């Protein structure tokens, strides 16, 4: 298995040869967990950093019954705990190959495989990382089949909105301090809105990351947006206006057309959207079509999104 860019700016690819199926693994990102469940190998998970943020019911049961150990925060994992779990493999991610704790774990003899799903710029690109886990657990055929089914459903949903003329405008993000954080025009979030038959206000922007704009810049361009989708940890309209009363001046707020990915949230504030949503872009797209064009998916039951009360 070859990972061509294991972390941003990697000088060379990483080649991995996993000859035996791992029976005990540690994962380091919630985005890894749905793939374990989809491939029916979630019982191999023995350790995770920050278990309270796990949303999966199956995997949470493993935490509650003591089969999955919290190994401390990512970036500061407890080396003794990690070693005591005797994992066959640790599946990691690295934003810049600067993790001292990962180096120490590797020096202790525990094999590390780097997963770089976060570097993908498309929704289906992220979902395709199920093939990485298929290779790790020697379940390539099942992984290929599951990914094929996701692509097939995603494409069928795209066909519903292809050529549609009425494309509602969409705003996203909220203020953090003095800056409004929102997806760039080539960000995977922007692509979702386009595929769902919407027009993202910043769709002409050429960046694939995140924009930091002033409130005034956002209001000038997006105050008349038909919908506001994605409000971070704000899950009620009153919570939004309590943070900044100027939010009330947006038409989408006034009309009650504000939605967030908060329908599936655990007791500790973990959002399943940021766990399984990357693995199931077809479910995300169906929800967005249900928001922007409910006539195309009559009776749709939302999975991740809900309207802010």
C-alpha positions as a Markdown table, in Angstrom:
| # | Residue | x | y | z |
|---|---|---|---|---|
| 1 | Unk | 0.0 | 0.0 | 0.0 |
| 2 | Unk | 1.4 | 3.4 | -1.0 |
| 3 | Unk | 0.3 | 6.7 | 0.6 |
| 4 | Unk | 1.6 | 9.3 | -1.9 |
| 5 | Unk | 1.2 | 12.3 | 0.5 |
| 6 | Unk | 1.1 | 11.0 | 4.1 |
| 7 | Unk | 1.2 | 14.6 | 5.5 |
| 8 | Unk | 1.3 | 18.1 | 4.0 |
| 9 | Unk | 4.5 | 18.8 | 2.2 |
| 10 | Unk | 5.9 | 15.2 | 2.6 |
| 11 | Unk | 9.1 | 14.8 | 0.6 |
| 12 | Unk | 8.3 | 11.2 | -0.5 |
| 13 | Unk | 5.5 | 8.6 | -0.4 |
| 14 | Unk | 5.2 | 6.1 | 2.4 |
| 15 | Unk | 5.1 | 2.4 | 1.5 |
| 16 | Unk | 3.4 | 0.0 | 3.9 |
| 17 | Unk | 3.3 | -3.8 | 3.8 |
| 18 | Unk | 0.8 | -5.3 | 6.2 |
| 19 | Unk | 1.2 | -9.0 | 5.9 |
| 20 | Unk | -1.0 | -10.0 | 8.8 |
| 21 | Unk | -4.5 | -8.8 | 9.7 |
| 22 | Unk | -4.2 | -6.5 | 12.8 |
| 23 | Unk | -6.2 | -7.8 | 15.8 |
| 24 | Unk | -5.6 | -4.8 | 18.0 |
| 25 | Unk | -5.4 | -1.2 | 16.6 |
| 26 | Unk | -5.3 | 2.3 | 17.9 |
| 27 | Unk | -6.9 | 5.1 | 15.7 |
| 28 | Unk | -6.3 | 8.8 | 16.3 |
| 29 | Unk | -9.1 | 10.5 | 14.4 |
| 30 | Unk | -12.9 | 10.1 | 14.6 |
| 31 | Unk | -12.9 | 10.1 | 10.8 |
| 32 | Unk | -11.2 | 6.7 | 11.0 |
| 33 | Unk | -13.9 | 5.1 | 13.0 |
| 34 | Unk | -16.8 | 4.8 | 10.6 |
| 35 | Unk | -14.6 | 2.8 | 8.2 |
| 36 | Unk | -13.9 | 0.3 | 11.0 |
| 37 | Unk | -17.6 | -0.1 | 11.5 |
| 38 | Unk | -18.4 | -0.3 | 7.8 |
| 39 | Unk | -15.8 | -3.1 | 7.4 |
| 40 | Unk | -17.1 | -4.8 | 10.6 |
| 41 | Unk | -13.7 | -4.6 | 12.4 |
| 42 | Unk | -14.6 | -2.1 | 15.1 |
| 43 | Unk | -13.9 | -4.6 | 17.8 |
| 44 | Unk | -10.2 | -4.4 | 16.9 |
| 45 | Unk | -10.1 | -0.9 | 18.3 |
| 46 | Unk | -8.4 | -0.9 | 21.7 |
| 47 | Unk | -7.3 | 2.8 | 22.1 |
| 48 | Unk | -8.3 | 6.3 | 21.1 |
| 49 | Unk | -7.3 | 9.8 | 22.1 |
| 50 | Unk | -10.3 | 11.7 | 23.6 |
| 51 | Unk | -13.0 | 9.0 | 23.6 |
| 52 | Unk | -15.7 | 11.3 | 24.8 |
| 53 | Unk | -16.0 | 12.8 | 21.3 |
| 54 | Unk | -16.8 | 9.4 | 19.7 |
| 55 | Unk | -20.4 | 9.3 | 18.3 |
| 56 | Unk | -20.7 | 5.8 | 17.1 |
| 57 | Unk | -23.1 | 3.8 | 19.4 |
| 58 | Unk | -21.2 | 0.6 | 18.7 |
| 59 | Unk | -17.8 | 2.0 | 19.5 |
| 60 | Unk | -19.1 | 4.0 | 22.5 |
| 61 | Unk | -20.2 | 0.7 | 24.0 |
| 62 | Unk | -16.6 | -0.5 | 23.7 |
| 63 | Unk | -15.5 | 2.6 | 25.6 |
| 64 | Unk | -18.1 | 2.1 | 28.3 |
| 65 | Unk | -17.3 | -1.6 | 28.9 |
| 66 | Unk | -13.6 | -0.8 | 29.1 |
| 67 | Unk | -12.5 | -2.5 | 25.8 |
| 68 | Unk | -11.4 | 0.8 | 24.4 |
| 69 | Unk | -9.0 | 2.9 | 26.4 |
| 70 | Unk | -8.7 | 6.7 | 26.3 |
| 71 | Unk | -5.0 | 7.3 | 25.7 |
| 72 | Unk | -5.0 | 11.0 | 26.3 |
| 73 | Unk | -5.2 | 14.0 | 23.9 |
| 74 | Unk | -4.0 | 13.7 | 20.4 |
| 75 | Unk | -0.5 | 15.2 | 20.2 |
| 76 | Unk | 0.1 | 14.2 | 23.8 |
| 77 | Unk | -0.8 | 10.6 | 24.0 |
| 78 | Unk | 0.2 | 8.6 | 27.0 |
| 79 | Unk | 3.1 | 6.5 | 25.9 |
| 80 | Unk | 2.8 | 4.0 | 28.8 |
| 81 | Unk | -0.9 | 3.5 | 28.1 |
| 82 | Unk | -0.3 | 3.0 | 24.4 |
| 83 | Unk | 2.4 | 0.4 | 25.1 |
| 84 | Unk | 0.3 | -1.4 | 27.7 |
| 85 | Unk | -2.4 | -1.9 | 25.1 |
| 86 | Unk | 0.0 | -3.9 | 22.9 |
| 87 | Unk | -1.5 | -2.7 | 19.6 |
| 88 | Unk | -0.5 | -4.4 | 16.3 |
| 89 | Unk | -0.8 | -1.1 | 14.6 |
| 90 | Unk | -1.4 | 2.6 | 15.2 |
| 91 | Unk | -3.3 | 4.5 | 12.5 |
| 92 | Unk | -2.3 | 8.2 | 12.7 |
| 93 | Unk | -2.6 | 11.5 | 10.9 |
| 94 | Unk | 0.0 | 14.2 | 11.0 |
| 95 | Unk | -0.5 | 17.8 | 9.9 |
| 96 | Unk | 3.2 | 18.4 | 9.3 |
| 97 | Unk | 5.3 | 15.4 | 10.5 |
| 98 | Unk | 6.1 | 17.2 | 13.8 |
| 99 | Unk | 4.5 | 14.9 | 16.4 |
| 100 | Unk | 7.0 | 14.0 | 19.1 |
| 101 | Unk | 4.6 | 11.5 | 20.7 |
| 102 | Unk | 4.2 | 9.5 | 17.4 |
| 103 | Unk | 8.0 | 9.4 | 17.0 |
| 104 | Unk | 8.3 | 7.9 | 20.5 |
| 105 | Unk | 5.6 | 5.4 | 19.8 |
| 106 | Unk | 7.4 | 4.3 | 16.7 |
| 107 | Unk | 10.7 | 4.1 | 18.5 |
| 108 | Unk | 9.1 | 1.8 | 21.0 |
| 109 | Unk | 8.4 | -0.7 | 18.2 |
| 110 | Unk | 4.7 | -0.1 | 17.4 |
| 111 | Unk | 4.1 | 0.2 | 13.6 |
| 112 | Unk | 2.5 | 3.4 | 12.5 |
| 113 | Unk | 0.5 | 3.9 | 9.3 |
| 114 | Unk | -0.3 | 7.4 | 8.3 |
| 115 | Unk | -3.8 | 8.2 | 7.0 |
| 116 | Unk | -4.1 | 11.5 | 5.1 |
| 117 | Unk | -7.8 | 11.6 | 4.3 |
| 118 | Unk | -7.9 | 15.2 | 5.6 |
| 119 | Unk | -5.9 | 16.3 | 2.5 |
| 120 | Unk | -8.6 | 15.4 | 0.1 |
| 121 | Unk | -10.5 | 18.3 | -1.5 |
| 122 | Unk | -13.6 | 16.4 | -2.6 |
| 123 | Unk | -16.3 | 14.6 | -0.7 |
| 124 | Unk | -16.0 | 11.3 | -2.6 |
| 125 | Unk | -12.2 | 11.6 | -2.3 |
| 126 | Unk | -12.5 | 11.4 | 1.4 |
| 127 | Unk | -14.9 | 8.5 | 1.3 |
| 128 | Unk | -12.6 | 6.6 | -0.9 |
| 129 | Unk | -10.2 | 6.2 | 2.1 |
| 130 | Unk | -12.3 | 3.1 | 3.0 |
| 131 | Unk | -10.0 | 1.4 | 0.6 |
| 132 | Unk | -7.0 | 2.3 | 2.8 |
| 133 | Unk | -8.8 | 0.5 | 5.7 |
| 134 | Unk | -9.7 | -2.3 | 3.4 |
| 135 | Unk | -6.0 | -2.8 | 2.6 |
| 136 | Unk | -5.1 | -2.6 | 6.3 |
| 137 | Unk | -7.6 | -5.3 | 7.3 |
| 138 | Unk | -7.3 | -7.4 | 4.2 |
| 139 | Unk | -10.9 | -6.6 | 3.2 |
| 140 | Unk | -10.2 | -4.9 | -0.2 |
| 141 | Unk | -13.1 | -6.5 | -2.0 |
| 142 | Unk | -15.7 | -5.4 | 0.7 |
| 143 | Unk | -14.2 | -1.9 | 0.8 |
| 144 | Unk | -14.4 | -1.6 | -3.0 |
| 145 | Unk | -18.0 | -2.7 | -3.0 |
| 146 | Unk | -19.0 | -0.3 | -0.2 |
| 147 | Unk | -17.3 | 2.7 | -1.9 |
| 148 | Unk | -19.0 | 1.7 | -5.2 |
| 149 | Unk | -22.4 | 1.8 | -3.6 |
| 150 | Unk | -21.7 | 5.3 | -2.0 |
| 151 | Unk | -20.6 | 6.7 | -5.4 |
| 152 | Unk | -23.6 | 5.2 | -7.2 |
| 153 | Unk | -26.0 | 6.8 | -4.7 |
| 154 | Unk | -24.1 | 10.1 | -4.7 |
| 155 | Unk | -24.2 | 10.3 | -8.5 |
| 156 | Unk | -27.9 | 9.4 | -8.6 |
| 157 | Unk | -28.6 | 12.3 | -6.2 |
| 158 | Unk | -26.5 | 14.7 | -8.3 |
| 159 | Unk | -28.7 | 13.7 | -11.3 |
| 160 | Unk | -31.7 | 15.0 | -9.4 |
| 161 | Unk | -30.3 | 18.6 | -9.4 |
| 162 | Unk | -28.5 | 18.5 | -12.7 |
| 163 | Unk | -29.7 | 21.4 | -14.9 |
| 164 | Unk | -31.9 | 22.8 | -12.2 |
| 165 | Unk | -32.4 | 26.6 | -12.8 |
| 166 | Unk | -33.6 | 27.6 | -9.3 |
| 167 | Unk | -30.5 | 27.5 | -7.2 |
| 168 | Unk | -31.0 | 29.1 | -3.8 |
| 169 | Unk | -28.0 | 31.1 | -2.4 |
| 170 | Unk | -26.2 | 29.7 | 0.6 |
| 171 | Unk | -24.2 | 31.3 | 3.4 |
| 172 | Unk | -22.1 | 29.3 | 5.8 |
| 173 | Unk | -20.0 | 29.7 | 9.0 |
| 174 | Unk | -20.0 | 32.0 | 12.0 |
| 175 | Unk | -17.8 | 34.5 | 13.8 |
| 176 | Unk | -14.9 | 33.4 | 15.9 |
| 177 | Unk | -13.6 | 36.5 | 17.7 |
| 178 | Unk | -13.3 | 39.2 | 15.0 |
| 179 | Unk | -13.3 | 36.8 | 12.0 |
| 180 | Unk | -16.0 | 34.9 | 10.2 |
| 181 | Unk | -14.7 | 31.5 | 9.2 |
| 182 | Unk | -16.3 | 30.0 | 6.1 |
| 183 | Unk | -15.4 | 27.5 | 3.4 |
| 184 | Unk | -13.4 | 28.6 | 0.4 |
| 185 | Unk | -15.0 | 28.3 | -3.0 |
| 186 | Unk | -13.1 | 25.0 | -3.9 |
| 187 | Unk | -13.6 | 23.5 | -0.4 |
| 188 | Unk | -15.4 | 20.2 | -0.3 |
| 189 | Unk | -18.3 | 22.0 | 1.6 |
| 190 | Unk | -18.8 | 24.3 | -1.4 |
| 191 | Unk | -18.9 | 21.3 | -3.8 |
| 192 | Unk | -21.7 | 19.8 | -1.6 |
| 193 | Unk | -23.8 | 22.9 | -2.0 |
| 194 | Unk | -23.3 | 22.9 | -5.8 |
| 195 | Unk | -24.2 | 19.2 | -6.1 |
| 196 | Unk | -27.3 | 19.8 | -4.0 |
| 197 | Unk | -28.6 | 22.4 | -6.4 |
| 198 | Unk | -27.5 | 25.5 | -4.4 |
| 199 | Unk | -25.3 | 28.5 | -5.1 |
| 200 | Unk | -22.6 | 29.1 | -2.5 |
| 201 | Unk | -22.1 | 32.8 | -2.2 |
| 202 | Unk | -18.3 | 32.4 | -2.3 |
| 203 | Unk | -18.3 | 29.7 | -5.0 |
| 204 | Unk | -16.1 | 31.8 | -7.3 |
| 205 | Unk | -13.3 | 31.9 | -4.7 |
| 206 | Unk | -10.3 | 29.7 | -5.8 |
| 207 | Unk | -9.2 | 28.5 | -2.3 |
| 208 | Unk | -9.8 | 24.9 | -1.1 |
| 209 | Unk | -9.3 | 25.8 | 2.6 |
| 210 | Unk | -11.1 | 28.2 | 4.9 |
| 211 | Unk | -11.6 | 32.0 | 4.6 |
| 212 | Unk | -11.3 | 34.5 | 7.4 |
| 213 | Unk | -13.4 | 37.5 | 6.7 |
| 214 | Unk | -14.8 | 40.4 | 8.7 |
| 215 | Unk | -18.4 | 40.6 | 9.7 |
| 216 | Unk | -18.9 | 43.6 | 7.4 |
| 217 | Unk | -17.4 | 41.8 | 4.4 |
| 218 | Unk | -19.7 | 38.8 | 4.9 |
| 219 | Unk | -22.8 | 40.9 | 5.5 |
| 220 | Unk | -22.2 | 43.1 | 2.5 |
| 221 | Unk | -22.1 | 40.0 | 0.2 |
| 222 | Unk | -24.3 | 37.5 | 1.9 |
| 223 | Unk | -27.0 | 39.3 | 3.9 |
| 224 | Unk | -29.6 | 38.4 | 1.3 |
| 225 | Unk | -28.7 | 34.7 | 1.1 |
| 226 | Unk | -31.7 | 32.3 | 1.0 |
| 227 | Unk | -30.2 | 29.8 | 3.4 |
| 228 | Unk | -27.6 | 29.8 | 6.1 |
| 229 | Unk | -26.2 | 26.2 | 6.5 |
| 230 | Unk | -23.5 | 25.4 | 9.0 |
| 231 | Unk | -23.4 | 27.3 | 12.3 |
| 232 | Unk | -20.6 | 25.5 | 14.2 |
| 233 | Unk | -21.7 | 24.9 | 17.8 |
| 234 | Unk | -24.7 | 27.1 | 17.7 |
| 235 | Unk | -27.9 | 25.0 | 17.6 |
| 236 | Unk | -30.6 | 27.5 | 18.3 |
| 237 | Unk | -31.3 | 30.9 | 16.7 |
| 238 | Unk | -31.2 | 32.5 | 20.1 |
| 239 | Unk | -27.7 | 31.2 | 20.7 |
| 240 | Unk | -26.6 | 32.9 | 17.5 |
| 241 | Unk | -28.1 | 36.2 | 18.3 |
| 242 | Unk | -26.8 | 36.1 | 21.9 |
| 243 | Unk | -23.3 | 35.8 | 20.5 |
| 244 | Unk | -23.8 | 38.7 | 18.1 |
| 245 | Unk | -27.1 | 40.6 | 17.6 |
| 246 | Unk | -26.1 | 41.5 | 14.1 |
| 247 | Unk | -26.9 | 38.0 | 13.0 |
| 248 | Unk | -30.6 | 38.9 | 13.1 |
| 249 | Unk | -30.0 | 41.2 | 10.1 |
| 250 | Unk | -29.5 | 38.4 | 7.7 |
| 251 | Unk | -32.5 | 37.4 | 5.7 |
| 252 | Unk | -32.0 | 33.7 | 6.3 |
| 253 | Unk | -32.1 | 34.3 | 10.0 |
| 254 | Unk | -35.2 | 36.4 | 9.8 |
| 255 | Unk | -36.9 | 33.8 | 7.7 |
| 256 | Unk | -35.9 | 30.9 | 9.9 |
| 257 | Unk | -33.9 | 29.2 | 7.1 |
| 258 | Unk | -30.8 | 28.4 | 9.3 |
| 259 | Unk | -29.6 | 24.8 | 9.5 |
| 260 | Unk | -26.8 | 23.0 | 11.3 |
| 261 | Unk | -25.3 | 19.5 | 11.2 |
| 262 | Unk | -26.4 | 19.0 | 14.8 |
| 263 | Unk | -29.1 | 16.3 | 14.6 |
| 264 | Unk | -26.6 | 13.6 | 15.7 |
| 265 | Unk | -24.7 | 14.9 | 18.7 |
| 266 | Unk | -23.5 | 13.0 | 21.7 |
| 267 | Unk | -23.8 | 14.0 | 25.3 |
| 268 | Unk | -20.2 | 15.4 | 25.3 |
| 269 | Unk | -20.7 | 17.7 | 22.3 |
| 270 | Unk | -19.3 | 15.3 | 19.7 |
| 271 | Unk | -20.9 | 15.8 | 16.2 |
| 272 | Unk | -21.4 | 12.6 | 14.2 |
| 273 | Unk | -21.2 | 14.8 | 11.1 |
| 274 | Unk | -17.5 | 15.2 | 11.7 |
| 275 | Unk | -17.2 | 11.5 | 12.3 |
| 276 | Unk | -19.3 | 9.5 | 9.8 |
| 277 | Unk | -20.2 | 12.4 | 7.5 |
| 278 | Unk | -16.8 | 12.1 | 5.7 |
| 279 | Unk | -17.4 | 8.4 | 5.1 |
| 280 | Unk | -21.0 | 8.9 | 3.9 |
| 281 | Unk | -21.1 | 11.9 | 1.6 |
| 282 | Unk | -24.3 | 10.4 | 0.0 |
| 283 | Unk | -26.1 | 10.9 | 3.3 |
| 284 | Unk | -24.8 | 14.5 | 3.6 |
| 285 | Unk | -25.9 | 15.3 | 0.0 |
| 286 | Unk | -29.3 | 13.9 | 0.5 |
| 287 | Unk | -29.8 | 16.1 | 3.6 |
| 288 | Unk | -28.7 | 19.2 | 1.7 |
| 289 | Unk | -31.0 | 18.5 | -1.2 |
| 290 | Unk | -33.8 | 18.0 | 1.4 |
| 291 | Unk | -33.1 | 21.5 | 2.6 |
| 292 | Unk | -32.6 | 23.3 | -0.7 |
| 293 | Unk | -35.0 | 21.3 | -2.9 |
| 294 | Unk | -37.4 | 19.4 | -0.6 |
| 295 | Unk | -39.7 | 18.8 | -3.7 |
| 296 | Unk | -37.0 | 16.5 | -5.1 |
| 297 | Unk | -36.8 | 14.2 | -2.0 |
| 298 | Unk | -40.4 | 14.2 | -0.6 |
| 299 | Unk | -40.6 | 12.7 | 2.8 |
| 300 | Unk | -36.8 | 12.8 | 3.3 |
| 301 | Unk | -35.8 | 12.0 | 6.9 |
| 302 | Unk | -32.8 | 14.2 | 7.8 |
| 303 | Unk | -29.7 | 12.3 | 9.1 |
| 304 | Unk | -27.2 | 15.0 | 10.0 |
| 305 | Unk | -28.9 | 18.4 | 9.5 |
| 306 | Unk | -31.8 | 20.1 | 11.3 |
| 307 | Unk | -33.3 | 23.6 | 11.2 |
| 308 | Unk | -32.3 | 25.8 | 14.1 |
| 309 | Unk | -35.4 | 26.3 | 16.4 |
